[in-house]
């Protein structure tokens, strides 16, 4: 039987499914990620890897190019994997698309509401027993109805976020590498604008674009300077899309009103200044964190690697150039 390495936490039925086809070696990703040196030791003779967030870099791929055949990533994004190097060695890379769209869109709206209506501050205030008097002057926030939401990255999650935003009376603008067709724009009630126009008009700016060479540090000092002073930035995509040091400066100098972040430039490390800001809401990269979604993603990641290594099927293949 083929050997595979599993870098994630499997349910018992998922283990049984994999053990029908492979000899599996596990590392519980809930405890820690592995360095390249550690990965080379524990997954050096494996034809496949199921990976949840761990870095799969050029060094690892090069040293295992003669045996590694497939990487099944438990995510839609795959910036933790050196795709160019994997493609060079004909190593198939798979992802788990479509399953997390609703969960991430839900949290995007949840973070907007939380930061705009100061929910986290109010929750802490009440739980600490500080509510002793009339609440009228407390925690005045910002409205959603009638305001403008700008979405950068109008893929499946962007469309679902736009549809949800309509329900809150938000006017939706979007910027994307490719413009949607007019029927789809009408369906999600979103208007296409330039990047600069989106930043200058939007009260709430939501990042849903993939991380690549073009989008790394897309949001930086110059971007914040274009935004409204009462604007909030919400990042549901990848941490490195925002230059975090510039975000801190923008918040400290009141260039923008606040931020809600599910991802961070150097995660799991978080800038300490962000932790101490009352106008910032933070989540630990939990956009897909519902039981149904996370279990479904793991199921699909297992299925992807079985389909490829056992049945030579290519569903959800990212680097189709290898074909």
Rosetta blueprint (number, residue, H / E / L):
1 X L
2 X E
3 X E
4 X E
5 X E
6 X E
7 X E
8 X L
9 X L
10 X L
11 X L
12 X H
13 X H
14 X H
15 X H
16 X H
17 X H
18 X H
19 X H
20 X L
21 X L
22 X E
23 X E
24 X E
25 X E
26 X E
27 X E
28 X L
29 X L
30 X L
31 X L
32 X L
33 X L
34 X L
35 X L
36 X H
37 X H
38 X H
39 X H
40 X H
41 X H
42 X H
43 X L
44 X L
45 X L
46 X L
47 X L
48 X E
49 X E
50 X E
51 X E
52 X L
53 X L
54 X L
55 X L
56 X E
57 X L
58 X H
59 X H
60 X H
61 X H
62 X H
63 X H
64 X L
65 X L
66 X L
67 X L
68 X L
69 X L
70 X E
71 X E
72 X E
73 X E
74 X L
75 X L
76 X L
77 X L
78 X L
79 X L
80 X L
81 X E
82 X L
83 X H
84 X H
85 X H
86 X H
87 X H
88 X H
89 X L
90 X L
91 X L
92 X E
93 X E
94 X E
95 X L
96 X L
97 X L
98 X L
99 X L
100 X L
101 X H
102 X H
103 X H
104 X H
105 X H
106 X H
107 X H
108 X H
109 X H
110 X H
111 X H
112 X H
113 X H
114 X H
115 X H
116 X H
117 X L
118 X L
119 X H
120 X H
121 X H
122 X H
123 X H
124 X H
125 X H
126 X H
127 X H
128 X L
129 X L
130 X L
131 X L
132 X L
133 X L
134 X L
135 X L
136 X L
137 X L
138 X L
139 X L
140 X L
141 X L
142 X L
143 X L
144 X L
145 X L
146 X L
147 X L
148 X E
149 X E
150 X E
151 X E
152 X E
153 X L
154 X L
155 X L
156 X H
157 X H
158 X H
159 X H
160 X H
161 X H
162 X H
163 X H
164 X H
165 X H
166 X H
167 X H
168 X L
169 X L
170 X L
171 X E
172 X E
173 X E
174 X E
175 X E
176 X L
177 X L
178 X L
179 X L
180 X L
181 X L
182 X H
183 X H
184 X H
185 X H
186 X H
187 X H
188 X H
189 X L
190 X E
191 X E
192 X E
193 X L
194 X L
195 X H
196 X H
197 X H
198 X H
199 X H
200 X H
201 X H
202 X L
203 X L
204 X E
205 X E
206 X E
207 X E
208 X L
209 X L
210 X L
211 X L
212 X L
213 X L
214 X L
215 X L
216 X L
217 X L
218 X L
219 X E
220 X L
221 X H
222 X H
223 X H
224 X H
225 X H
226 X H
227 X L
228 X L
229 X L
230 X L
231 X L
232 X E
233 X E
234 X E
235 X E
236 X L
237 X L
238 X L
239 X H
240 X H
241 X H
242 X E
243 X L
244 X H
245 X H
246 X H
247 X H
248 X H
249 X H
250 X H
251 X H
252 X H
253 X L
254 X L
255 X L
256 X L
257 X L
258 X E
259 X E
260 X E
261 X E
262 X L
263 X L
264 X L
265 X L
266 X L
267 X L
268 X L
269 X L
270 X L
271 X L
272 X H
273 X H
274 X H
275 X H
276 X L
277 X L
278 X L
279 X L
280 X E
281 X E
282 X E
283 X L
284 X L
285 X L
286 X L
287 X L
288 X L
289 X L
290 X L
291 X H
292 X H
293 X H
294 X H
295 X H
296 X H
297 X H
298 X H
299 X H
300 X H
301 X H
302 X H
303 X H
304 X H
305 X H
306 X H
307 X H
308 X H
309 X H
310 X H
311 X H
312 X L
313 X L
314 X L
315 X L
316 X L
317 X E
318 X L
319 X L
320 X H
321 X H
322 X H
323 X L
